[in-house]
Amino acid sequence: MTKVAVSITEKSWIDQLTAIKKVDHQADFIELRLDYLEDVDLKIDADTILLQAVETSSRPLIFTYRSNLAEPFPNRTAQNIGRLLSMRSDVKSDNPESLSGVLAEDFFDFDHSSDSTVALHLYLTYVRIFKKYPKIILSHHDFQVCNRQELEKIYSRLQVFTPDIIKIAATANCQKDNLTMLGLLKGSQTGRLIVIAMGEQGKISRLFAPMCGSFLTFSSLSVDKQAAPGQMTLDDMFELYKIKSIHRDTNIYALLGFPVSHSLSPHIHNAAFVARGLNSRYLPVSVASDELADFVRLFIKPSTKEMEWNYKGASITVPHKVAITKLLDYIDPEAAKIGAVNTLVVDGDKLCGYNSDISGAMHPLEKVFGQLQDAKVAVLGAGGAARAVVTGLIARRAYITVFGRNIDQDFEKKFGVKVLPFEQAAKATADILINTTPIGMKNWQSDQPVPIASRSIKNFKLVYDLVYNPLETALLKEARQAGIGILGGLDMFIAQAAEQFRLWTGQDAPSELMYEVAMQILSN
């Protein structure tokens, strides 16, 4: 059964005790990161800290103290752990006051490469106070790389000391590193190893390692209180991804893009799956451009995938909408005409591509502007979203000019529209300006906050920004202040997502619920 620990990283001891009470009803284990404390002396206050922690928590505790000092003598920490374990098993006595080798439910985590002086002091203090031996986690952390051969050597070296649990955490620099980490579980005793791929690229491991045999996974109290890079919050693990009920038959869908941490898609799709009673999960998966082909082969394609999950489909976003077309077995004619795909469906062994952006973009625009025939439209960007918008506008007989930075040579020929350099948009005059670029999106790195010069916004009657997070982008804010009509991207986002849901499940999406969920998050 999946077990989740929450890491508490508060800097004061009172705040750590308060946090224990906050999560005590939800987490399976509570990890106290004692190395974060700034208001206590762990040598002097050890008795008080341990007594109060055990008294406050009804859950098993993991006491962790990560020294900033390297282990001065190779393997000394591991050797000390070996001695403790030997002492624990050798104690025999008829005296009821003795330890008698009794194990506590609580754990102490020892990093084999760090100075363990303080951690050992805390461990022995616990033994003295409670007359029990806490269980031992012997751990390894690499915050730079994830090397399979090296990690297997480390695992073998730590296994010699027979701790209760071995923990191996390494930084994932690409999605394939998740396979490296999860692969360690195949050669281990079930339930005796914790594996974690740290970082944004390693989030998959945090959800699926328990399903593959990892003893537990770790979460944080909040995004700004992570104990390690890539930790999800406890609430997200339980409420958004419902980790306790993920198993090998769970249908997995994902948002494939770079970056994806800003997206609302997991929130609206997971809410929709629950509303329709489906055993499905939707995850944000950060995939760099040079990783896309490998990800499709190793994680998605049924005949070649190495990830042991029931992958069923994906939303495709920046920068993969065009590139993904080369990796598919079938492309819907409308998506083929656009030359971009935003929806992937796994059908048997075939990967099928569709595009739900056309109807998603046009419906809210027509609702606000009215009939688009003969309307003059300036489109910023020439990527996948622009292709969908242009296709919809052509079908409605609008006059279109596209402004792009990186334009495919066949774009103008393919769509029969004018394509001009991006900078010339500042001189354009039209009824509608549509931004299809990610400029202005939350967490998007750009050399400019708006995709067009502020002074040029007055040249349009309506500004339509497909970016939906934040609700009002810098572009929309400037247009509103200039008295120009505005339209945000949330309506399009919900419309195209509802069509994706239908393509994946064959059911109508609960669109109103999806909109309510998105608004609640964006409003906060």
C-alpha positions, 0 to 999 in steps of 0.5 A: 500500500502506498505510504506518504511522508510529509517533510516538516522544514519549519525553522522554529521548534514550536512551528514544527510541533504545530505542523505535526498537528496540522498533518497528523490526520493525513500523512502516514509518516512525518519527517522532522527535518531537525537540521532546519531548526534555528532556535534550539541546541540539539545536543542540549535540548534533545530530550525535550525535542524527542519527548514533545515530538513523540507525544504530539504525533500519532503517526510514525516519525522520521527524525532527520538531521543532515549535517552540512559537513562531509563524513570525515572518515569513509563509511564511518556512518555506515559502520556506526549504523552496523554497530547499532543494528548489531547491538539492537539484535544482540540485547537479551535480558529478562529485565522488563526495564531493559531494551530487549531489542524492542523496535519503535515505530519511529525512524532515524535517517542517517546520510552515509556521506555526512557527519553523523555525530548529531544524528547519533546523539539524537538516536541514542537519546531516543533509546535512553528515553523510550527504551526502544530502538528506532528503526534506521534509514541509511540514505544516499543523496546526489544533488547533481546527477543520476548514474545507474551504475554508480547508484547500484554500487552505492545500494550494494554497499549500503545493503551490507549493513542491513539497515531497516530501510535504504533510501537513494535519492538522485537528481533527475536531469531528464525524464529517462532518469526516472526509469533509472531510479525506478529500475533500482527497485527491481533488484531490491527487497520489496518495501526495503528501499526508498527511491526518489528522482529529485527535481522538476524532471523527477516528479513522476518518481514521487507518484509512481515509486510506491506502486513499483515497490518503494517503501514510501514517498515524500511530500512537503507542507507547501511549495515554499517549504520543500525539503528537496527539489521537486517535492509535491505538496501533501495536499496535491498528493492526496487531493489532486493526484489521489496517490493512494488509489494509483495502481497499474491499471490506472489510466495515465494522461499527461501534459507534455511541454516545457515548462508545465509547472504553471498549468491548470490542466492537472486541476481541471482534468483530474476534477473531471475524471473524479466527476465522471467516476473514472480511474484516471490521473492527469500529470504535468510532465516537463519534457525538453525538446531534445527529449521528446522522441525518447519520451514517446518511445520509453514512456508512451508507445505501448510496444517500446515503453519501459515505464510500467504504467497504463498510459492513454493520452496527452495534451501537447503544448509549447514547444512540441505541437509541431514536433510531435507530428513526426512521432505519430502513427495517425494524424486527424485530417484537420490536425494534418492540415494545420500541421500541429497536434495538441492532443495525443490518444493511445489507441491500441499500439498506435499513437493518434494526433488531433487538434482541439485548438481550432474550435476552442479558440474560435468559439469565445472569439465569435461570442465576444466579437461576433461574425468574423467574416471580412474581419481584419486579424493580426496574429502574433506567433507562427507556432502550433497555436497560431496554425489552429487559429489561422485555420479557424479564421480562414474557415470564417473568411477573415483577412489574416496577417501573421507575424512570426519570429521563426516561420516555417518556409511553407507557412505562407504557402500552406495557409495562403496568408501574409507572414511578416517579421514579428517586429512589424506587428508594431505597425499593424492595424486591424480589428483584432489582435490575437497573441498565440505566443507564450509571452506573458505566461506565468513563469515564462522567461522572456526579454519583454513582458508584452509581445507588442509595443504598448503604443501599438495596442491602440491600433486594434479594436479587440485584443485576444490573448490565448495565455490564460495564466494569469487571468489578465496578462500584461498585454490585456492589462495595457489594452484595458487601460487603453480602452480597448476590448479584451478577451483572455484565454481561459474560455479557449483553454476550457473549450479545447480541454473539454474536447480532449476529454471527449477524445480520451474517454468518449464521454462529454466533459463536465465543462462548467466544473472545469471552468469553476476549478480553473477560476478558483485557482486563478482567482487565488 
